[in-house]
Amino acid sequence: MKYITFTELRAKLGGRSRSAIYLDFEAGRLPRGVKLGGKLYWLEADIDTRLRELRDPASN
């Protein structure tokens, strides 16, 4: 289980802007992060799964 930082998340999403990513969180397109020690992190597997689902909705 690997957690990624917001910077790593942005890179995984092709350099999307911070505001665009937060809009994705609000719209439910991306899972929200987990706060650990005052910083936000995301489970890389959750992000990868969600990106696959967005690319191929029939696989849900």
Buried (B, 14 or more C-beta within 10 A) or exposed (E): EEBBEBEBBBEBBEEBEEEEBBEBEEEEEBBEBEEEEEEEBBBBEBBEEBBEEEEEEEEE
